[in-house]
Amino acid sequence: MAGIEREPAEVRIPRAALDAMGAALSVRTVAMRTWPDGIEWMYPLGTWEQPHLEVALMPGGDEVWLRMSTDRSSVAVWTIQQWWDFAGELPGATPPG
């Protein structure tokens, strides 16, 4: 995405945060917040006041960015295939497309 530079970073995502995001996606209870840079970040509804995983689908559909609310300066980058693999393992998931 133009104007956004990433440096390699280690992002520690606790299993509980990943599980909470997976549960929220499986029952479609995610909320969204748009950051000043225009990126929309999804997070499990009702977790804003707690440490939580935030996920952004990048324009073009090539990448998914993940970050913890406790360290928004570090971003993990997944390929769209990694994202579909994760989402495909959720209860009640349907295969893409």
DASULJO-V9138 format. One record per residue. PHI is phi as a letter, one per 30 degrees, with the letter a starting at -180 (none if undefined). NEAR is the number of other ideal C-beta (glycine too) atoms within 8 Angstrom. D_FIRST is the distance of its C-alpha to the first C-alpha in whole Angstrom. Layout:
# DASULJO-V9138
phi:PHI near:NEAR d_first:D_FIRST
phi:PHI near:NEAR d_first:D_FIRST
This chain:
# DASULJO-V9138
phi:none near:6 d_first:0
phi:d near:3 d_first:4
phi:i near:4 d_first:6
phi:c near:7 d_first:6
phi:c near:3 d_first:8
phi:c near:7 d_first:10
phi:c near:4 d_first:14
phi:e near:3 d_first:16
phi:b near:9 d_first:18
phi:c near:4 d_first:20
phi:c near:11 d_first:20
phi:c near:5 d_first:23
phi:c near:10 d_first:23
phi:d near:8 d_first:27
phi:e near:6 d_first:28
phi:d near:6 d_first:29
phi:d near:12 d_first:26
phi:d near:10 d_first:25
phi:d near:8 d_first:28
phi:d near:12 d_first:27
phi:d near:14 d_first:24
phi:e near:11 d_first:25
phi:d near:10 d_first:28
phi:d near:13 d_first:26
phi:d near:10 d_first:24
phi:d near:10 d_first:28
phi:c near:6 d_first:29
phi:h near:6 d_first:26
phi:b near:8 d_first:27
phi:c near:11 d_first:23
phi:c near:10 d_first:22
phi:b near:8 d_first:19
phi:b near:7 d_first:18
phi:c near:7 d_first:15
phi:d near:8 d_first:14
phi:e near:3 d_first:14
phi:d near:6 d_first:11
phi:j near:6 d_first:11
phi:d near:10 d_first:10
phi:c near:10 d_first:13
phi:c near:12 d_first:15
phi:c near:10 d_first:18
phi:a near:17 d_first:21
phi:d near:13 d_first:24
phi:e near:8 d_first:26
phi:i near:6 d_first:29
phi:c near:9 d_first:27
phi:e near:8 d_first:26
phi:d near:3 d_first:29
phi:c near:5 d_first:29
phi:e near:7 d_first:26
phi:b near:13 d_first:24
phi:d near:14 d_first:21
phi:c near:12 d_first:18
phi:b near:11 d_first:15
phi:b near:11 d_first:12
phi:d near:8 d_first:11
phi:d near:10 d_first:8
phi:e near:4 d_first:7
phi:j near:5 d_first:9
phi:i near:6 d_first:11
phi:c near:6 d_first:10
phi:b near:9 d_first:10
phi:b near:13 d_first:12
phi:c near:12 d_first:12
phi:b near:13 d_first:15
phi:a near:13 d_first:17
phi:c near:15 d_first:20
phi:d near:10 d_first:21
phi:d near:4 d_first:23
phi:a near:7 d_first:21
phi:d near:7 d_first:17
phi:d near:4 d_first:16
phi:c near:10 d_first:16
phi:b near:9 d_first:14
phi:c near:10 d_first:15
phi:c near:9 d_first:13
phi:c near:11 d_first:14
phi:d near:9 d_first:14
phi:d near:10 d_first:15
phi:d near:6 d_first:18
phi:d near:9 d_first:19
phi:d near:11 d_first:18
phi:d near:9 d_first:21
phi:d near:8 d_first:23
phi:d near:10 d_first:23
phi:d near:10 d_first:23
phi:d near:9 d_first:26
phi:c near:7 d_first:28
phi:d near:11 d_first:28
phi:e near:4 d_first:32
phi:i near:5 d_first:32
phi:d near:9 d_first:29
phi:c near:4 d_first:29
phi:d near:5 d_first:27
phi:d near:6 d_first:24
phi:h near:2 d_first:25
